[in-house]
Amino acid sequence: MMNIVLEKYHGLGNDYFVFDPNKNELKLTKENVRMICDRNFGMGSDGILEGPIFQEDKIYVKVWNPDGSEAEKSGNGDRIFAKYLKDAGYIQKKHVTFYTLGGAIQVTYLNEDGSRLRASAGKLSFWSDEIPVTGERREVINEDMVFGRTLYPVTCVSIGNPHCVIPMREISKPLVCKIGDYAEIARYFPNKINTQLLKVIDQENIQIEIFERGVGYTLASGSCACAAAGVAYKLGMTNPGVTVHMPGGKLQVEIQDDWEVFATGEVFYIGKISLSSEFGERLRAAASTEER
Ligand SMILES: N[C@H](CCC[C@H](N)C(=O)O)C(=O)O
């Protein structure tokens, strides 16, 4: 049986494997995804993009978090997957549309090798039933929520996946990890949540720290950047077009009048990784155990 081959990319330090099911004989499951993404016992990554999956005339991609959960979308993952489609020869045009659990993603290639891309990440919604957040249906704007016995002013938003954003004067990795750990499993969020701390620099620049659902601390996140930019604009703190500064780099985010949001930024191809036959056997064994 052929060795399993993964293609590794990163978007601003948010690293993903592309697992192409058309080139690999393995069924991905919660358990073997966890094994592959483990940074010590596996290959290490912030997730896996499983695709292209062809259904009728559409292309689908499945977004796996390292904890084995499936995400509705990944902003950096969208741009990475679009570059993979071009690198692997599936796409030759300047635009591509593919589908994730959270809906359609439109991507435009902005340069020849497809390393700079503009992606529509869908529409922002602040409505509690669309995020979801528990309680009566309302827009979740500047609500007091308790994470770890501390009260924070939280604004929640969905962009297909769920986010809670907390504006602060000073933000840091330790603080977002402390709050994010509590928030991710807080009773307010039936589907868990991605957490961002938001520091507004000026009308056109924001800085965020990120604790991702199903991942933990990451250096960058496309959907988190869009969520934080949307909250800053909703709260009247910034323009609809901002640069989002993250530890791994920056994204340009534009919010349209109908709250559709676009993110423009780079991705980078790291390389092709062929797993050992021994590791492949363990991954297959994990899959067959889960199937029983
Ligand atoms: N962990 C996220 C998915 C990946 C988001 C992030 N990597 C991005 O670039 O948007 C979730 O469970 O919703």
The ligand as an SDF file (V2000), in Angstrom:
LIG
                    3D

 13 12  0  0  0  0  0  0  0  0999 V2000
  -10.3860   26.2910   15.0490 N   0  0  0  0  0  0  0  0  0  0  0  0
  -11.3850   26.9580   14.2110 C   0  0  0  0  0  0  0  0  0  0  0  0
  -11.1580   26.5940   12.7290 C   0  0  0  0  0  0  0  0  0  0  0  0
   -9.8650   27.1680   12.1640 C   0  0  0  0  0  0  0  0  0  0  0  0
   -9.8570   28.6640   12.2090 C   0  0  0  0  0  0  0  0  0  0  0  0
   -8.5420   29.3690   11.8480 C   0  0  0  0  0  0  0  0  0  0  0  0
   -7.3840   28.5330   11.7160 N   0  0  0  0  0  0  0  0  0  0  0  0
   -8.7330   30.2580   10.6330 C   0  0  0  0  0  0  0  0  0  0  0  0
   -7.7630   30.5080    9.9190 O   0  0  0  0  0  0  0  0  0  0  0  0
   -9.8900   30.7370   10.4550 O   0  0  0  0  0  0  0  0  0  0  0  0
  -12.7980   26.5030   14.6340 C   0  0  0  0  0  0  0  0  0  0  0  0
  -12.9290   25.4140   15.2380 O   0  0  0  0  0  0  0  0  0  0  0  0
  -13.7540   27.2310   14.3260 O   0  0  0  0  0  0  0  0  0  0  0  0
  1  2  1  0
  2  3  1  0
  2 11  1  0
  3  4  1  0
  4  5  1  0
  5  6  1  0
  6  7  1  0
  6  8  1  0
  8  9  2  0
  8 10  1  0
 11 12  2  0
 11 13  1  0
M  END
$$$$
